Amino acid sequence: MRVLRAELGIGLDGVRAALEQVLTGLYSGTLPEMELLARKLRASGIEAAASRTAD
């Protein structure tokens, strides 16, 4: 949650909603944005990967 708050610039209530979306695969953005977020998560010890979804 700390990484999401720092990277997304959102408060505690917002980060809980974002975390739920990340965990269920519903959080989306451009591939570079998602890869940057995944890198930040991995750097903090959290297993994460960015992937493309079918349109």
C-alpha positions, 0 to 999 in steps of 0.5 A, spaced: 500 500 500 505 504 501 508 503 494 501 505 491 500 511 495 507 514 493 506 512 486 499 514 485 499 520 489 492 517 493 490 517 500 488 511 504 481 510 502 483 510 494 489 506 495 485 500 498 480 501 492 486 501 487 489 495 491 483 491 490 483 493 482 491 491 482 490 484 485 484 482 481 487 484 475 482 490 473 487 496 474 489 498 468 494 504 464 499 504 459 504 498 458 509 503 460 505 506 466 504 499 469 511 496 468 514 502 472 509 501 477 510 493 477 518 495 477 517 499 484 513 494 487 518 489 485 523 493 488 519 493 495 519 486 495 512 485 492 512 480 486 509 484 480 508 483 473 505 488 467 501 485 462 497 486 456 490 485 455 486 483 449 482 489 447 
